[in-house]
Amino acid sequence: MGHIEVEVGIGDLDGEKLTKVKALVDTGATFTVIPESIVKELNLTLTGEKVRVSTAKGYGELDFTHVILEIDGKRRIMPVLVSRDIDRVLLGVITLEAMQLRVNPITGKLEEYAVLLY
């Protein structure tokens, strides 16, 4: 199927600053991960909590924060992890599910779907 990239807006919780970037959809990632450079650019506040993660490089801990994420006009306040090692945004499944988006493997694009309640 290949890689799927989408344009996303990432903003501070006040909604005063928003930066648009290309993000790689990563259905193997639980959380969305943003580079530390975006945290500095938007002057985001870290929660002080660290989240233990498993990556191809092994185990580690990443800082935790909240941002406003915008995809195709939808906005949500989302928890995200902050990485010093990556230089791009990775969209994880928590974000995709909260925004009612899923990958269509035929078109290679994100599509909306109805949330399942039971």
C-alpha positions in Angstrom: 0.0 0.0 0.0 2.9 2.4 0.6 3.1 5.4 2.9 0.2 7.7 3.6 0.9 11.4 4.3 -1.6 14.0 5.3 -1.4 17.7 6.1 -2.2 18.4 9.7 -2.4 21.5 11.8 -0.8 21.4 15.2 -1.6 24.2 17.7 -1.3 25.3 21.3 -4.3 24.8 23.6 -5.1 28.5 23.5 -5.6 28.3 19.7 -3.3 31.2 19.2 -0.5 29.4 17.3 -1.0 26.8 14.6 1.6 25.3 12.3 0.8 23.1 9.3 3.0 20.1 8.6 3.0 16.9 6.6 2.4 13.9 8.9 3.0 10.2 8.2 0.0 8.0 9.2 1.4 5.2 11.4 -1.2 2.6 12.2 1.4 0.7 14.2 1.8 3.6 16.7 -0.5 4.1 19.6 0.1 7.8 20.2 0.8 10.6 17.8 4.4 11.8 18.1 5.7 15.2 17.3 9.3 16.5 17.1 10.7 18.6 19.9 11.2 21.4 17.3 7.4 21.9 17.1 7.1 22.0 20.9 9.6 24.8 20.9 8.0 26.6 17.9 4.6 26.6 19.6 6.0 27.1 23.1 4.0 24.1 24.3 4.0 23.0 28.0 5.0 19.5 28.8 2.9 17.7 31.4 6.0 16.4 33.3 4.8 12.9 32.7 7.0 10.4 30.7 5.5 7.6 28.7 7.4 4.4 28.2 7.6 3.4 24.5 8.9 0.6 22.4 10.5 1.5 19.1 12.7 -0.2 16.5 15.7 1.1 18.5 14.4 -0.4 21.8 12.7 1.0 24.8 12.7 4.6 25.9 10.7 7.3 27.5 9.1 10.3 25.8 7.6 13.5 27.2 3.8 14.0 27.1 1.8 17.1 26.2 -1.5 18.1 24.7 -2.1 20.0 21.5 -4.9 21.0 19.2 -4.8 18.7 16.1 -6.6 19.6 12.9 -7.1 17.2 10.0 -9.5 18.0 7.2 -11.2 20.7 9.1 -11.8 18.6 12.3 -10.1 19.8 15.5 -9.5 17.8 18.6 -7.4 18.4 21.8 -5.1 15.4 21.7 -2.5 13.8 23.9 0.8 13.5 22.0 4.3 12.3 22.7 7.4 14.5 22.1 10.5 13.0 20.4 14.0 14.4 20.2 15.0 11.7 17.6 12.4 12.1 14.9 12.0 15.1 12.6 8.4 14.5 11.4 4.9 14.0 12.8 3.7 10.4 13.1 -0.1 10.1 13.4 -1.0 7.2 15.8 -4.3 5.3 16.2 -5.6 7.2 19.2 -5.7 10.4 17.1 -7.2 8.5 14.1 -9.9 7.0 16.2 -10.7 10.2 18.1 -11.1 12.0 14.7 -13.2 9.1 13.3 -10.6 8.5 10.5 -9.3 5.2 9.1 -7.0 4.2 6.3 -8.6 3.0 3.1 -6.0 0.5 1.8 -7.5 0.8 -1.8 -7.2 4.5 -2.2 -4.3 5.0 0.2 -6.2 7.9 1.9 -7.9 8.6 5.2 -11.7 8.4 5.3 -14.3 9.2 7.9 -16.4 6.4 9.5 -19.1 6.2 12.1 -18.0 5.5 15.7 -19.0 2.2 17.2 -20.6 2.6 20.6 -21.4 -1.1 21.4 
